[in-house]
Amino acid sequence: MRSLFIYLLLSVSLAASCQKYFLFIGTYTGSGSKGIYVYTFDASTGKAQWVSNTADVVNPSYLAIAPGGSFLYACTETITANAGGVSAFRFDRVKGNLTFINKQSSGGDNPAYVSVHKSGKWVIPGNYSGGSLSAFPVNADGSLQPYSQLVQHTGKGINKQRQEKAHVHSTVFSPDENYLFAPDLGMDKVMVYKFNASAQQPLQPASPPFVSTEPGSGPRHFIFHPNKKWAYLIEEMAGKVIAYNYKNGLLDAIQQIVTHADTAKGDFGSADIHISPDGNFLYASNRGNENNIAIFSINRTTGLLSLAGFQSTMGIQPRNFTIDPSGKYLLVANQKTGNIVIFKRDIKTGLLQYTGEQINVPQPVCLKMIK
């Protein structure tokens, strides 16, 4: 009986520990933010607790975590003219803090997105204002070498204010990581590259080298379904999501669906897009006049989306959000109101319910979570 009790106690303790994650928050530092914040998040309670933060890091906006969780890479000097950079940090899981390793020029202004290859040997940022993406070799200690390749996009769109030139808005690896997709808001294209992790210049144009979107749509973020057969693109300016069939670097559009209510009028500002771990629901954030999360169910046979509802983000300018690894919670960062709101997910309906929990951080713009 005593052995059974000890076994049950250990099982409960292990289950509880398995639901605790690290939450990393990237911010703009012009209004009191200290840089990157580290919290723990407990999926058994839906509560977050501050652990640490960096200091003296300028605008560490978008973040990416290397496989294994020992290194973190941040777009830094974002929105600082002629100073775009990518910074490397070492993460100590025991102490829960980040230690700066080094920084390299990103090769262009305003890096807005960064990805890490599954090998951990390459870091790929996208320079929004620079209209380019660059490839950084990574040393064994997590430090960044200078970029070995810079790919410059050239082109523009029909909106003279927003699409006066190329604007790379994300850099997303395919599920097998043999391809990289770079939605370009300025060109209304998703550029496609073959990725060779063994080459000094790993990025080469795929065949075909891009997929076009509607003029003025403004492609932004891009995500693959867990089954690896479908991909989804959010269009910032059009306020729409495009669903694609996907295979071996090829995208075939099967649907375009709006992310806003019929009563919404212009200035959609659609931003981020994520899929629940079970693959049943897709979520998209809308800024502008809406400030909400659009919720879609995913047909598990066709990949097509159906609108399930909307949820106010309880703040202004939800630029980024994340779903915790357990799939129980969705956390959304409201940039202008400085609040990260924690919602409980209904696993069956996909709908969101406010938990009463918030994190207050100045200008949060990126959320990343690891086990």
C-alpha positions in Angstrom: 0.0 0.0 0.0 2.8 2.4 0.9 4.6 1.7 -2.4 1.3 2.4 -4.3 0.9 5.7 -2.5 4.5 6.8 -3.3 3.9 5.8 -6.9 0.7 7.8 -7.2 2.4 10.8 -5.5 5.3 10.7 -8.0 2.9 10.3 -10.9 0.9 13.4 -9.8 4.1 15.3 -9.3 5.5 14.3 -12.7 2.2 15.2 -14.4 2.3 18.7 -12.8 5.9 19.3 -13.8 5.1 18.2 -17.4 2.6 21.1 -17.6 5.1 23.8 -16.7 6.7 25.7 -19.6 9.0 28.7 -20.1 7.4 31.7 -21.8 9.7 34.3 -23.5 8.4 37.7 -24.3 10.0 40.0 -26.9 9.3 43.7 -26.7 10.1 47.2 -28.0 12.2 49.0 -25.4 11.3 52.6 -26.0 8.6 52.8 -23.3 10.1 51.3 -20.2 10.6 47.7 -21.3 13.8 46.0 -20.1 14.1 43.7 -23.2 13.3 40.0 -23.2 11.2 38.7 -20.3 11.2 35.1 -19.1 8.2 33.7 -17.3 7.1 30.2 -16.2 3.7 29.2 -17.4 1.7 26.5 -15.6 -0.8 24.8 -17.9 -2.5 23.1 -14.9 -3.5 26.5 -13.5 -3.2 29.0 -16.4 -1.0 31.2 -14.3 2.4 32.8 -15.3 5.2 33.9 -13.0 8.1 36.2 -13.7 11.5 34.7 -13.6 14.0 37.1 -15.2 14.6 39.7 -17.9 17.5 41.0 -19.9 18.9 44.5 -19.8 20.5 46.8 -22.3 19.1 45.0 -25.3 17.5 47.4 -27.8 14.2 46.4 -29.3 14.4 42.6 -29.0 11.2 42.1 -31.0 10.7 38.8 -32.7 12.3 35.7 -31.1 13.2 32.2 -32.1 14.4 29.3 -29.9 16.9 26.7 -31.1 16.1 23.0 -30.9 16.8 21.8 -27.4 16.0 25.2 -25.9 19.6 26.1 -24.9 19.9 29.1 -27.3 17.5 32.0 -28.2 17.9 34.4 -31.1 16.2 37.8 -31.3 15.7 40.5 -33.9 17.3 43.5 -32.3 17.6 47.2 -33.1 14.2 46.7 -34.8 12.8 50.0 -36.1 16.2 51.6 -35.4 17.4 53.1 -38.7 20.6 51.6 -40.2 21.1 49.3 -37.3 19.2 46.0 -37.8 20.8 43.1 -35.9 20.3 39.6 -34.7 21.4 38.7 -31.2 22.2 35.3 -29.7 21.5 34.4 -26.0 22.2 31.3 -23.9 19.3 30.1 -21.8 19.9 28.5 -18.4 16.9 26.3 -17.6 17.9 25.9 -13.9 18.2 29.7 -13.2 15.7 30.6 -15.9 17.8 33.5 -17.3 19.3 34.6 -20.6 22.9 35.5 -21.1 24.0 37.5 -24.1 26.5 35.8 -26.4 27.0 38.0 -29.4 25.3 40.1 -32.1 25.6 40.4 -35.9 24.2 42.8 -38.4 21.1 41.4 -40.0 22.1 42.9 -43.4 19.0 45.2 -43.6 16.8 47.5 -41.6 14.0 46.4 -39.3 14.4 42.6 -39.0 10.8 41.5 -38.1 11.1 37.7 -38.0 13.7 35.1 -37.4 13.8 31.2 -37.7 16.3 28.5 -36.7 16.9 25.4 -38.8 16.3 22.1 -37.0 20.0 21.4 -37.1 20.6 24.4 -35.0 23.4 25.4 -37.4 21.5 28.2 -39.3 19.6 31.3 -38.3 17.5 33.1 -40.9 16.0 36.5 -40.2 13.8 38.5 -42.5 14.5 42.3 -42.8 11.1 44.0 -43.3 12.3 47.5 -44.2 15.4 46.1 -46.0 13.3 43.8 -48.1 15.9 41.0 -47.6 16.7 37.8 -45.8 20.0 36.6 -44.6 21.6 33.3 -43.5 23.8 33.1 -40.4 26.0 30.1 -39.7 25.9 29.1 -36.0 28.8 28.0 -33.9 28.7 25.1 -31.4 28.5 27.6 -28.5 25.4 29.2 -30.1 27.2 32.3 -31.2 26.4 33.8 -34.7 29.0 34.1 -37.4 28.5 37.0 -39.8 25.9 36.2 -42.4 27.2 34.1 -45.3 24.4 34.9 -47.6 22.1 37.9 -48.2 19.1 37.6 -50.5 17.6 40.9 -51.7 14.0 41.0 -52.9 13.2 43.6 -55.5 9.7 44.7 -56.5 6.6 46.6 -55.3 2.9 46.5 -55.1 -0.1 48.6 -55.9 -0.3 50.4 -52.5 2.2 53.2 -52.8 2.3 53.9 -49.1 2.8 50.3 -47.9 4.2 48.5 -50.9 6.7 51.0 -52.3 9.3 48.2 -52.2 9.9 44.7 -51.0 9.1 44.0 -47.3 10.0 40.5 -46.1 7.7 39.7 -43.2 8.5 36.1 -42.2 10.9 33.3 -42.9 9.4 29.9 -42.4 10.9 26.5 -42.9 8.9 23.6 -44.4 8.1 20.6 -42.2 11.1 18.7 -43.5 13.1 22.0 -43.5 14.4 21.5 -47.0 12.6 24.6 -48.1 12.1 28.1 -46.7 9.1 30.3 -47.4 9.4 34.1 -47.2 6.1 36.1 -47.5 6.8 39.5 -48.9 4.2 42.2 -48.0 5.6 44.7 -50.5 5.7 42.4 -53.5 2.4 40.4 -52.9 4.4 37.2 -53.2 5.5 34.2 -51.1 9.1 33.6 -52.2 10.2 29.9 -52.1 13.8 28.8 -51.5 15.5 25.4 -51.5 17.5 25.1 -48.3 20.8 23.1 -48.3 22.1 23.1 -44.7 25.5 21.8 -45.9 26.2 24.7 -48.3 27.9 27.9 -47.4 25.1 29.8 -49.2 22.1 27.5 -48.3 19.3 29.5 -50.0 18.6 28.9 -53.7 15.4 29.8 -55.6 13.0 26.9 -55.8 11.1 25.9 -59.0 8.8 27.8 -59.2 10.5 30.5 -57.1 7.3 32.2 -55.8 3.6 32.1 -55.4 1.7 35.3 -56.1 -1.2 36.7 -54.0 -3.9 39.2 -54.9 -2.5 42.7 -55.6 -2.6 44.8 -52.4 -3.1 41.8 -50.1 0.1 42.1 -48.1 1.3 38.5 -47.3 2.6 38.4 -43.7 2.9 35.2 -41.6 2.8 31.6 -42.8 2.3 28.3 -41.0 2.1 24.6 -41.7 -0.5 22.2 -40.4 0.7 19.4 -38.1 -0.1 16.8 -40.8 2.4 18.6 -43.1 -0.1 18.5 -46.0 -1.5 22.0 -45.7 -0.2 25.5 -45.2 -1.9 28.8 -44.4 -0.9 32.4 -45.1 -2.3 35.4 -43.4 -2.6 38.6 -45.5 -2.2 41.7 -43.4 -3.7 44.3 -45.7 -6.5 42.2 -47.1 -7.5 40.7 -43.8 -7.7 37.2 -45.2 -6.2 33.7 -44.8 -5.2 31.6 -47.8 -5.2 27.8 -47.4 -2.9 25.7 -49.6 -2.3 22.1 -50.3 1.4 21.5 -49.8 3.9 19.0 -51.2 7.7 19.1 -51.8 7.9 22.9 -51.9 4.8 23.4 -54.0 1.8 25.4 -52.9 -1.7 25.0 -54.4 -4.3 27.5 -53.2 -7.6 25.9 -52.2 -9.4 28.6 -50.3 -9.3 32.3 -49.3 -11.4 33.4 -46.3 -11.8 36.7 -44.5 -10.6 37.0 -40.9 -13.0 39.7 -39.9 -16.8 40.1 -39.4 -19.0 41.3 -42.2 -19.5 44.6 -40.3 -15.8 45.4 -40.2 -14.6 48.3 -42.3 -11.0 48.6 -43.6 -7.7 48.9 -41.7 -7.8 45.2 -40.9 -4.2 44.9 -39.9 -4.2 41.1 -39.7 -1.1 39.9 -38.0 -0.3 36.5 -36.6 -1.6 32.9 -37.3 -1.3 29.7 -35.3 -2.8 26.2 -35.3 -3.8 24.2 -32.2 -1.6 21.3 -31.4 -4.3 18.8 -32.3 -4.7 20.4 -35.8 -8.4 21.1 -35.4 -8.4 24.9 -35.2 -6.7 27.9 -36.7 -6.4 31.3 -35.0 -5.7 34.6 -36.6 -5.2 38.0 -34.9 -6.6 41.3 -36.2 -5.4 44.7 -35.3 -6.7 48.0 -36.7 -10.3 48.6 -35.6 -11.0 45.1 -34.5 -8.4 43.9 -32.0 -9.7 40.3 -31.9 -8.8 36.8 -32.6 -10.6 35.1 -35.5 -11.3 31.4 -34.8 -11.6 28.8 -37.6 -12.3 25.1 -37.5 -10.2 23.0 -39.9 -11.8 20.3 -42.0 -9.5 17.3 -41.2 -10.2 15.8 -44.7 -9.8 18.8 -46.9 -7.9 21.4 -44.9 -10.6 24.0 -45.6 -11.5 26.6 -42.9 -14.9 27.5 -41.4 -15.4 30.5 -39.2 -16.2 29.4 -35.6 -16.2 32.8 -33.9 -14.3 35.9 -32.7 -12.7 36.8 -29.3 -11.8 40.3 -28.2 -8.1 40.4 -27.2 -9.0 42.8 -24.3 -6.3 45.2 -25.5 -5.1 47.2 -28.5 -2.9 45.9 -31.4 -2.6 42.1 -30.9 0.5 41.7 -33.0 1.5 38.2 -31.8 0.0 35.3 -29.8 0.9 31.8 -28.9 -0.8 28.5 -27.9 0.8 26.6 -25.1 2.2 23.1 -25.9 -0.7 21.4 -24.1 -3.2 23.2 -26.3 -5.2 24.3 -23.2 -4.4 28.0 -23.4 -3.9 30.9 -25.9 -1.9 33.9 -24.8 -2.2 37.1 -26.8 0.2 40.1 -26.7 -1.5 43.5 -27.1 1.4 45.8 -28.1 -0.2 49.2 -27.5 -1.9 48.5 -24.1 1.1 46.5 -22.8 -1.0 43.5 -21.6 -0.7 39.8 -22.4 -4.1 38.2 -21.9 -4.4 34.5 -21.0 -7.4 32.6 -22.5 -8.6 29.1 -21.9 -9.3 27.1 -25.0 -12.3 24.9 -25.4 -10.8 21.8 -27.0 -14.0 20.8 -28.7 -15.3 24.2 -30.1 -12.0 26.1 -30.3 -13.6 29.1 -28.6 -11.7 31.2 -26.0 -12.6 32.2 -22.5 -10.8 34.8 -20.4 -9.2 33.3 -17.4 -8.8 36.5 -15.4 -5.1 36.3 -15.7 -2.9 38.9 -17.5 0.8 39.8 -17.7 1.8 43.4 -17.8 4.8 44.2 -20.0 5.5 47.4 -22.0 5.1 46.9 -25.7 5.0 43.1 -26.0 5.3 42.0 -29.6 6.4 38.3 -29.6 5.5 35.3 -27.4 7.4 32.0 -27.5 7.0 29.0 -25.3 9.0 25.8 -24.7 8.7 22.8 -22.4 
